[in-house]
Amino acid sequence: MSNLDVTEKSSGLAARVLRGAGLTVFGFGWSQGLRLASNLILTRLLFPEAFGLMALISVFLMGLNMFSDVGVAPAILQSKRGDERDFLDTAWTIQVIRGGLLWVVACLLAWPVSLIYEVPELAFMLPVAAFSLVIKGFCTTRYQEANRHLLLGRITLIDMVSQAIGVISALVLAYMFQSVWALILSGLIGGLAEFVIYELFLPGERNRFRWERPAAQELVNFGKWIFLATVAGFVISQADKLLIGKYLPLDQFGVYNIGYFLASFPLLMGGVLVNRMLIPVYREWPPKASHSNFLKLRKMRFLVSGTLLGLVMFFAVFGVTLVELMYDPRYQSAGAITVLIACMQIPFIIALTYDQAALAAGDSKRFFVLAGTKAVLMVVFLMVGLKVAGLVGAIVGQGLSIIAAYPVVVWLSRHTGAWDVLHDAVLALLGLAVIALALWMNAEEISALVTVVY
């Protein structure tokens, strides 16, 4: 029996959930605080076009990462073999091979991408930035092992330290070079720091190259739907940047990303909580197993969704004021963008806690169906929104796409026993009130945004 097993049995699930949630929120707050502080400084050291260029690079890297995801992390979290050495080392071997292949693909695609977006610098910036995928491939599975058992204290601390190293390196390099290269190189430094710290300070056995056929088959069978779902997930999370990045000039696209950075804080935090905690929670409290489990999940869901809605309300109501206080006049239109994006995050938050129930039950196929539906609707609503009302239409289209996908959310969550109509109805009513208040308080700035970009 491993140390992780002993620790798991010595502490109840509820206690580990509460402790894990607290640590996750604290770590996320630290991460976003660092990002905000560095963002404020970097906007004074660099030019708006640098943020637009880095956003394109980030979208490309995320696309490579998600278009090749074989579900190693969720497989370790949900599999009955998730603590076995042969299974873990086979998963790590797949992860390393994948990282190397991704870098090769990035090198091959860099020049065509630079032509598509008419930015010649991308041809040599993308291969350098993409080397972070190779580093990521070598990161130990001990991270997922600890996450599997909701032992989040040490991994939260390690994440905080590695993030601080990446941010400090970005600031130093930006001061020295005043170039987008500061952001690219700091990403490599942060990734390398994460790898080294994981190896030195996470307990457990080191991974070794291994290929056990049954483990590989399980990973592939589970991962084939995860692969398709993460392709869809890329579209859901990055379609706005791909389409809007082509629609707007680089400087205005950089301003859009400042607004998105601020408004996305609540949803990003919710995503971290969901990805780290809900598979283990659903695995041990399956909602179909008993009404008691369902009520425990309802309580957890109201706590998570209510907290996130409160944060969304803050950014929706005070987004313009925040931007005016923190950024120079070049970025002022980001305030109205923050307000609109925050309002459109509300449908995402209502449906946030459902899809992980399918993964916890090993049903990656239904998980993909939901993700694929969201992706198709996201692209359709974004394109229609851009054509009808420019940037504002594209932002509104993002929220409408998730509302249109809600019947599929209900289909999946009814199958797992997780659907909670009371939760969704209460959050929808509160969300409508938040949107009305935000639009009323910031009507002038939103009207000005329409005039500027459309």
Secondary structure, DSSP 8 states (H G I E B T S, - for coil): --HHHHHHHTS-HHHHHHHHHHHHHHHHHHHHHHHHHHHHHHHHHS-HHHHHHHHHHHHHHHHHHHHT---HHHHHHH-TTTT-HHHHHHHHHHHHHHHHHHHHHHHHHHHHHHHHTT-TTHHHHHHHHHHHHHHHHTS-THHHHHHHTT--HHHHHHHHHHHHHHHHHHHHHHHHH-STHHHHHHHHHHHHHHHHHHHHHS-S--------HHHHHHHHHHHHHHHHHHHHHHHHHHHHHHHHHHHS-HHHHHHHHHHHHHHTHHHHHHHHHIIIIIHHHHHHS-TTT-HHHHHHHHHHHHHHHHHHHHHHHHHHHHHHHHHHHHS-GGGTTHHHHHHHHHHHTHHHHHTTTTTHHHHHTT-HHHHHHHHHHHHHHHHHHHHHHHHHHHHHHHHHHHHHHHHHTHHHHHHHHHHHT---HHHHHHHHHHHHHHHHHHHHHTHHHHHHHHHHH-
